[in-house]
Amino acid sequence: MFCVVPPSHFLIGREYPCGAAPVIMTSQAAEMLLSKAITLRRATQRYDSQPVLDDDLRKILTAGLEAPSGFNLQPWRFIVVRDPGQRKLLGQASMGQAKVEEAPVVIVACGDTKGWCNGDLEEMLQLAAVHGYGGPEEHESARRNIKKFLGGVPGALGGIGPDLAVWVNRHVMIALTTMMWMAEVLGYDTAPMEAFWEDKVKELLKIPHSVRVVALLAIGRAKGPDKAYAGRFPMSSLIFGEEWGRPIQFERE
Ligand SMILES: Cc1cc2nc3c(=O)[nH]c(=O)nc-3n(C[C@H](O)[C@H](O)[C@H](O)COP(=O)(O)O)c2cc1C
């Protein structure tokens, strides 16, 4: 449930999950805010020394942790790198990207390929029980299915058995992207990154073997003007309707 109301509706004493306070806003206003954040965001290359406030950082991280995940297994892990010395070394492991050293916060987003069989599955089921989500039978069935799904060979089960590196990527990126949007609406600039030597990043940050480094996200304030918008492919070449290659139709073109 989103904390917005459609135009001309009033919100009356509704309780929201996750302790979120209700925000009274029309869906039109919410759409405008989100669209603005989406169109104005750039992958910011240079940062000045302004800090990311702790309260904001907490909001950014909390937002990411509310992201959806398959079976609610939450295989993401994040290392927040703020120490200048550590950022300098991380910058070197990130192919010398200046933004890693400059931005006051760099989030190293990781995926734990073994977390599900090292306690996450049982913790997820306990959480579900605490929140009244499903009963013992459903939990037992989820336990069985998850073990079959994640414990098998990639490509098994009619092709759905996942490669765990791909599986964690899928989840980590949605959580990191959620953090990116929260940072953007809080007024910060951001930069997602894939140019890093994973083995060097793992060694520097003492990341366990079974954990993959998926992406980095720099957060801070841009130094100088934003880089230019580089454009996007047209919808007609990227989005199809009903089947691959068929143009999507709208009621009003
Ligand atoms: C997953 C991912 C990885 C990226 N890795 C890098 C990177 O390592 N270094 C970099 O300068 N930009 C990186 N980018 C930024 C892209 O180059 C940028 O998003 C793209 O050129 C479009 O520009 P815009 O985001 O400003 O619209 C990455 C973006 C994504 C989504």
The ligand as an SDF file (V2000), in Angstrom:
LIG
                    3D

 31 33  0  0  0  0  0  0  0  0999 V2000
   24.7210   -1.1560  -13.0500 C   0  0  0  0  0  0  0  0  0  0  0  0
   25.4010    0.0810  -13.5360 C   0  0  0  0  0  0  0  0  0  0  0  0
   26.7620    0.1520  -13.5410 C   0  0  0  0  0  0  0  0  0  0  0  0
   27.4330    1.3110  -13.9140 C   0  0  0  0  0  0  0  0  0  0  0  0
   28.7720    1.3880  -13.7990 N   0  0  0  0  0  0  0  0  0  0  0  0
   29.3980    2.5560  -14.0070 C   0  0  0  0  0  0  0  0  0  0  0  0
   30.7600    2.6960  -13.7050 C   0  0  0  0  0  0  0  0  0  0  0  0
   31.4220    1.7800  -13.2350 O   0  0  0  0  0  0  0  0  0  0  0  0
   31.3470    3.8970  -13.9280 N   0  0  0  0  0  0  0  0  0  0  0  0
   30.6600    4.9550  -14.4110 C   0  0  0  0  0  0  0  0  0  0  0  0
   31.2340    6.0260  -14.5800 O   0  0  0  0  0  0  0  0  0  0  0  0
   29.3350    4.8630  -14.6850 N   0  0  0  0  0  0  0  0  0  0  0  0
   28.6890    3.6950  -14.4790 C   0  0  0  0  0  0  0  0  0  0  0  0
   27.3420    3.6010  -14.6850 N   0  0  0  0  0  0  0  0  0  0  0  0
   26.6090    4.7850  -15.1130 C   0  0  0  0  0  0  0  0  0  0  0  0
   26.2150    4.7230  -16.5730 C   0  0  0  0  0  0  0  0  0  0  0  0
   27.3250    4.9540  -17.3880 O   0  0  0  0  0  0  0  0  0  0  0  0
   25.0980    5.7470  -16.8010 C   0  0  0  0  0  0  0  0  0  0  0  0
   23.9900    5.3870  -16.0350 O   0  0  0  0  0  0  0  0  0  0  0  0
   24.6900    5.8280  -18.2640 C   0  0  0  0  0  0  0  0  0  0  0  0
   25.7230    6.2890  -19.0480 O   0  0  0  0  0  0  0  0  0  0  0  0
   23.4940    6.7490  -18.4580 C   0  0  0  0  0  0  0  0  0  0  0  0
   23.7600    8.0170  -17.8740 O   0  0  0  0  0  0  0  0  0  0  0  0
   22.7790    8.6290  -16.7870 P   0  0  0  0  0  0  0  0  0  0  0  0
   22.6130    7.5990  -15.7090 O   0  0  0  0  0  0  0  0  0  0  0  0
   23.4440    9.8660  -16.2910 O   0  0  0  0  0  0  0  0  0  0  0  0
   21.4890    8.9130  -17.4970 O   0  0  0  0  0  0  0  0  0  0  0  0
   26.6740    2.4360  -14.3490 C   0  0  0  0  0  0  0  0  0  0  0  0
   25.2900    2.3420  -14.3670 C   0  0  0  0  0  0  0  0  0  0  0  0
   24.6530    1.2040  -13.9580 C   0  0  0  0  0  0  0  0  0  0  0  0
   23.1600    1.1550  -13.9300 C   0  0  0  0  0  0  0  0  0  0  0  0
  1  2  1  0
  2  3  1  0
  2 30  2  0
  3  4  2  0
  4  5  1  0
  4 28  1  0
  5  6  2  0
  6  7  1  0
  6 13  1  0
  7  8  2  0
  7  9  1  0
  9 10  1  0
 10 11  2  0
 10 12  1  0
 12 13  2  0
 13 14  1  0
 14 15  1  0
 14 28  1  0
 15 16  1  0
 16 17  1  0
 16 18  1  0
 18 19  1  0
 18 20  1  0
 20 21  1  0
 20 22  1  0
 22 23  1  0
 23 24  1  0
 24 25  2  0
 24 26  1  0
 24 27  1  0
 28 29  2  0
 29 30  1  0
 30 31  1  0
M  END
$$$$
